[in-house]
């Protein structure tokens, strides 16, 4: 069962440039990832949009493994700002997982 965390939804929604909702799970991004991060960003963005903070937290190591190389972003047919979204989620995780302000 997934619990909805309103704090995650509110923090992400406060960033007007976070556009994960544009992702339609085509898989183009994962095919190009030099790190082989198969879930990134498709699964991660779905969890964020659902407010599934526990699932997002479980992916913390992978979120920080992303090179932010923009290979995925350059090929995205929907223009999702993947690297910006990842940076936003890193900020959320730092504040909420590691309690660093």
N, C-alpha and C positions, 0 to 999 in steps of 0.2 A: 504494500500500500504506500502511496506517495502522499506526504503531507505538504500542503501549500504553505510556503513561508512568505508572508506579506512583506517582510523586510527586504527579501531578495527582489521581489517585484517592484517595490517602491524605489530602491536604490538604482536598479537598472532603468526604470522608467524616468528617473530624474536626469538621465543622460540622453538628451534629445538626439544625439548622433548614433545611439545604439539601435541598429536596424536588423536585428536577428529575425524579426517577423517576416522579412522579405525572403528568407531562405525557404526553398521548397524541396529540399532534400534530394537534389539531382545527383549528388555524389562527385561532381567535378572537382571540388576542393580536395577531397580525400585522395583522389587519383594522383594528384600532383604533389602531395606533401612529402618533402625530402626526409622527414622524420618517420614517416609511415604511421602517423597518428590517425588510424582509421576512423575514429569517432569524431574527430575534430573537423569542422565545427558542428556538423549536423546534429549529432546526439546532444552535445552540450547546449546548443541553442534551444532545442526542444525542451530540455530540462529547465532552462532559465525561463522560458515563456510559460511553462507550467507552474513555476514557483517551487520547483523541487530542489530546495537548497541542499538536502542530504545527498542527492545524486550529483549535484554540482561539486560539493565538497569532496566526494569520492574520486572526482577527476582532477583534484588539485595538482597532483604531480604532473599529469599530462598537460594541464593548462600552462604550467610554468616551463614545460619542455618545448613548447612552440617556439620556433626561431623568429617569428614575426617577419618572415622573408617576403611575404605577400604573393607568393606563387599561386596560392589558392585564390586570393582576392583578384588577381589579374585575369583569371579565367572564369570568374563567377558570372553566369549569365544574368543574374538578378542585381548585380552591383552591391552585394552585401559587403559592408566595411568590416571584414573579418578581423583584421589586425586591431582595429579600434575596439571592436567588441571584446576581443581577447584581453586587451589592456584594461578595459572596464571591469571585466570579470576578475582579473588579477587584483585590481584595487579592492574589489568587494571581498575577495578571499583573504587578502592581507588584513583587512580591517576585521573581518568576522571569524576567520579561522585562526589567525595568529594574534589577533587583538592588538595590532599595531596601528596607531592613529597618526 
